[in-house]
Amino acid sequence: MSIWPNAGVAPFRFGMPFGEAMDIARDLGATVSHQAGAEQPPGQYVLTLEDSGFQFVLFFPEDRAPASVELWRFRKEDADINVTFDGLDVFRGREVEYDDDYGTYLLPELKTTFANNSSYEYPTDDEGDPLYFDYVLAPTRPGPLTGRAGRGGSGRLASGSRKSWRTLDRSVH
């Protein structure tokens, strides 16, 4: 699946009707969780793929079309899930460098945040730092990308090369 800033995260598109999103969730075999009484939008819907622990979190505001998609990394390392951004594997990429001490990397022009902010025991390097991002937020609306401080800088996710996310920021539209 691919991350398309301002368009969605395959297979979920921004602007798609709620019913279509839930049909896709059912086709994926996802377990759908939501707040009591939120069987219909507005609300947040957590779609969990039980075999891997991978999660989509869809937020549907009043207008009944997704306003954001969050992705949470799978829990099983051998999961048959690849999430790409401009050809780079977001959740299995190497040599992650963060913009700040909070483990985030922001692409403000694309309104997209990459982070490592879970307490789950994902693989780490020799210094104990996470090897991979474990979270992506792709919103459709301008505004704060995350509750954390971030500076948008020279963070990189290398996949065979040290291609800068800043370069990707300008090349993906």
C-alpha positions as CSV (number, residue, x, y, z in Angstrom):
1,M,0.0,0.0,0.0
2,S,1.2,3.5,-0.7
3,I,0.9,6.8,1.1
4,W,-0.3,9.6,-1.2
5,P,-0.3,12.9,0.8
6,N,-3.4,14.9,0.3
7,A,-5.1,12.0,-1.5
8,G,-5.1,9.1,1.0
9,V,-3.4,5.9,2.0
10,A,-4.3,3.0,-0.3
11,P,-6.8,1.6,-0.1
12,F,-8.5,4.5,1.6
13,R,-9.0,7.8,-0.3
14,F,-9.9,11.1,1.2
15,G,-13.4,12.0,0.3
16,M,-14.6,8.4,0.0
17,P,-18.0,7.7,1.6
18,F,-18.0,6.1,5.1
19,G,-19.8,3.0,3.8
20,E,-17.2,2.4,1.1
21,A,-14.4,2.7,3.7
22,M,-16.2,0.2,5.9
23,D,-16.7,-2.2,2.9
24,I,-12.9,-2.0,2.3
25,A,-12.3,-2.7,6.0
26,R,-14.5,-5.8,5.7
27,D,-12.8,-6.9,2.5
28,L,-9.4,-6.6,4.3
29,G,-10.7,-8.8,7.2
30,A,-10.2,-6.0,9.6
31,T,-11.8,-5.8,13.1
32,V,-13.4,-2.3,13.4
33,S,-13.5,-0.6,16.8
34,H,-15.1,2.8,17.6
35,Q,-16.5,4.7,20.5
36,A,-19.8,3.6,21.9
37,G,-22.6,5.3,20.0
38,A,-20.4,6.1,17.0
39,E,-21.6,3.5,14.6
40,Q,-21.9,6.3,12.0
41,P,-19.7,9.4,11.7
42,P,-18.6,11.6,13.2
43,G,-15.9,9.5,15.0
44,Q,-12.7,7.7,14.9
45,Y,-12.6,4.1,13.6
46,V,-9.7,1.8,14.4
47,L,-9.3,-1.0,11.8
48,T,-7.0,-3.8,13.0
49,L,-5.6,-6.6,10.9
50,E,-5.5,-9.3,13.6
51,D,-3.0,-11.5,11.9
52,S,-0.3,-8.8,11.9
53,G,-1.5,-6.2,14.5
54,F,-1.3,-3.5,11.7
55,Q,-3.8,-0.7,12.3
56,F,-5.5,2.0,10.2
57,V,-7.2,4.7,12.2
58,L,-9.7,6.7,10.2
59,F,-11.2,9.9,11.4
60,F,-14.6,10.9,10.0
61,P,-15.8,14.4,10.9
62,E,-19.3,15.7,10.4
63,D,-19.0,15.7,6.6
64,R,-18.8,11.9,6.6
65,A,-15.6,11.7,4.5
66,P,-12.2,10.8,6.1
67,A,-10.3,13.8,7.4
68,S,-7.2,11.8,8.3
69,V,-5.7,8.3,8.1
70,E,-3.2,7.1,10.8
71,L,-1.1,4.0,10.2
72,W,0.4,2.0,13.1
73,R,3.2,-0.5,12.3
74,F,2.5,-4.2,12.3
75,R,3.5,-6.2,15.4
76,K,4.8,-9.3,13.7
77,E,8.1,-8.8,11.8
78,D,7.2,-11.3,9.1
79,A,3.9,-9.6,8.3
80,D,3.2,-9.5,4.6
81,I,2.6,-5.7,4.7
82,N,4.6,-3.1,2.8
83,V,3.7,0.6,3.3
84,T,5.6,2.8,0.8
85,F,6.1,6.5,0.4
86,D,7.8,7.5,-2.9
87,G,9.1,3.9,-3.2
88,L,10.7,3.8,0.3
89,D,9.3,1.2,2.8
90,V,8.2,3.3,5.7
91,F,8.0,0.6,8.3
92,R,11.1,-1.5,7.3
93,G,13.4,1.3,6.1
94,R,16.9,1.6,7.6
95,E,18.9,4.5,9.0
96,V,16.0,6.6,10.3
97,E,17.1,10.0,11.5
98,Y,14.5,12.1,13.3
99,D,14.0,15.9,13.3
100,D,13.7,16.1,17.0
101,D,14.0,14.4,20.4
102,Y,10.4,13.2,20.1
103,G,11.0,10.7,17.3
104,T,9.1,12.6,14.6
105,Y,9.7,13.7,11.1
106,L,7.3,16.3,9.6
107,L,6.6,17.1,5.9
108,P,4.6,20.3,6.5
109,E,4.1,21.0,2.8
110,L,2.5,17.5,2.4
111,K,0.7,17.7,5.8
112,T,2.3,14.3,6.7
113,T,4.0,13.1,9.9
114,F,6.2,10.1,10.4
115,A,7.1,9.1,13.9
116,N,8.3,6.4,16.3
117,N,6.1,7.0,19.3
118,S,4.9,3.6,20.6
119,S,6.0,1.7,23.6
120,Y,5.9,-1.6,21.7
121,E,9.2,-3.4,21.5
122,Y,10.2,-2.9,17.8
123,P,13.7,-3.6,16.6
124,T,16.4,-1.2,17.7
125,D,20.0,-0.3,16.7
126,D,23.1,-0.8,18.9
127,E,22.3,2.4,20.8
128,G,18.7,1.3,21.5
129,D,17.1,3.7,19.0
130,P,14.2,2.4,16.9
131,L,15.3,1.2,13.4
132,Y,11.9,2.1,11.8
133,F,9.1,4.6,11.9
134,D,6.0,3.0,13.5
135,Y,3.4,5.7,12.8
136,V,2.2,7.8,9.9
137,L,-0.4,10.6,10.0
138,A,-1.8,11.8,6.7
139,P,-4.5,14.5,7.3
140,T,-6.5,16.3,4.6
141,R,-6.9,19.6,6.4
142,P,-4.3,22.2,7.2
143,G,-3.4,22.6,10.9
144,P,-1.2,21.0,13.5
145,L,0.1,17.7,12.2
146,T,0.8,16.3,15.6
147,G,0.6,17.2,19.3
148,R,4.4,17.0,19.4
149,A,7.0,19.7,18.7
150,G,8.7,19.2,15.3
151,R,11.0,21.3,13.2
152,G,10.9,19.8,9.7
153,G,14.5,19.3,8.8
154,S,17.0,16.9,7.6
155,G,15.4,13.6,8.6
156,R,16.1,10.7,6.3
157,L,14.9,7.2,5.7
158,A,17.4,5.4,3.7
159,S,16.7,2.4,1.5
160,G,20.0,1.6,-0.2
161,S,20.8,5.3,-0.4
162,R,20.7,8.3,1.9
163,K,17.8,10.0,-0.1
164,S,16.5,12.9,2.0
165,W,12.9,13.2,3.0
166,R,13.2,16.9,2.2
167,T,13.9,15.9,-1.4
168,L,10.8,13.6,-1.3
169,D,8.8,16.5,0.1
170,R,9.4,18.4,-3.1
171,S,9.1,15.5,-5.5
172,V,5.8,13.9,-4.5
173,H,2.6,15.8,-5.4
